[in-house]
Amino acid sequence: MEKDIEQLNEQVVESVACRKSHHPESVKKNLTVRLNRIEGQIRGIKGMVEKDVYCDDIITQISATQSALNSVAKILLEGHLKGCVVDRLSEGDGEVLDELLVTVQKLMKK
């Protein structure tokens, strides 16, 4: 089973190179704002480590950052399902379901 997942991952990576998503500008702006905030959180965590801040406080910030990344992933997954997956299924491309399963498995590992 794990080898099958690895093969699907390789196929997805190969096919991803030529595809693009088409998010509305409002979604792109929302994602960019969130990612900028996450980037700042990461810099803050790095600074906390450099300043020898109490470990529990750093872990709390890491948890908040992970939650923020999960929120970004949920937004992207929703758009992917409602846009890319629906479009590809309507075109008769059933491979998108295998790709989606790999994507969900990646998200669930975390």
C-alpha positions in Angstrom: 0.0 0.0 0.0 2.8 2.4 0.9 4.5 1.7 -2.4 1.3 2.5 -4.2 1.1 5.8 -2.4 4.7 6.6 -3.3 4.0 5.9 -7.0 0.9 8.1 -6.9 2.9 10.8 -5.3 5.5 10.6 -8.1 2.7 10.7 -10.8 1.2 13.7 -9.1 4.5 15.6 -8.9 5.1 14.9 -12.6 1.7 16.1 -13.7 1.7 19.2 -11.4 4.5 20.9 -13.3 2.2 21.9 -16.1 -1.0 22.8 -14.2 -2.1 26.0 -12.4 -4.9 26.8 -10.2 -7.2 29.8 -10.8 -8.2 31.3 -7.5 -10.3 34.5 -7.5 -8.3 37.6 -6.5 -10.1 37.8 -3.2 -9.0 34.3 -2.2 -5.4 35.0 -3.3 -5.3 38.1 -1.2 -6.7 36.2 1.8 -4.2 33.4 1.4 -1.3 35.9 0.9 -2.3 37.8 4.1 -2.5 34.6 6.1 0.8 33.4 4.7 2.5 36.7 5.5 1.2 36.5 9.0 2.5 32.9 9.3 5.9 34.1 7.9 6.0 36.6 10.7 5.1 34.0 13.3 8.0 31.8 12.1 10.4 34.7 12.4 9.0 35.4 15.9 9.6 31.8 16.9 13.1 31.9 15.6 13.7 35.0 17.6 12.3 33.3 20.7 14.7 30.4 20.3 17.6 32.9 19.9 16.6 34.7 23.0 16.2 31.5 25.0 12.5 32.1 25.7 10.8 29.5 27.9 10.2 26.3 25.9 6.5 26.1 26.7 6.0 29.6 25.3 7.8 28.6 22.1 5.7 25.4 21.8 2.5 27.5 22.2 3.6 29.7 19.3 4.5 26.7 17.2 1.0 25.3 17.8 -0.6 28.6 16.8 1.5 28.6 13.6 0.5 25.0 12.8 -3.1 25.9 13.2 -2.7 28.9 10.9 -1.1 26.7 8.3 -4.0 24.2 8.6 -6.4 27.0 8.0 -4.6 27.9 4.8 -4.6 24.2 3.7 -8.4 24.0 4.4 -9.1 27.0 2.2 -6.9 25.6 -0.6 -8.5 22.2 -0.3 -12.0 23.6 -0.5 -11.1 25.6 -3.6 -9.4 22.5 -5.1 -12.5 20.4 -4.5 -15.0 22.9 -5.8 -12.9 24.0 -8.7 -10.2 21.8 -10.0 -11.6 18.4 -9.0 -15.1 19.2 -10.2 -13.8 20.5 -13.5 -11.5 17.5 -14.1 -14.3 15.0 -13.2 -16.7 16.8 -15.6 -14.0 16.3 -18.3 -13.9 12.6 -17.5 -10.5 12.7 -15.7 -11.0 10.1 -13.0 -7.3 10.3 -12.0 -8.1 13.4 -10.1 -9.6 11.2 -7.4 -6.3 9.3 -6.9 -4.5 12.7 -6.7 -7.1 13.9 -4.2 -6.6 10.8 -2.0 -2.8 11.4 -1.9 -3.4 15.0 -1.0 -5.7 14.2 1.8 -3.3 11.5 3.1 -0.5 14.1 3.2 -2.7 16.5 5.2 -3.7 13.8 7.6 -0.1 12.8 8.4 0.3 16.1 10.2 
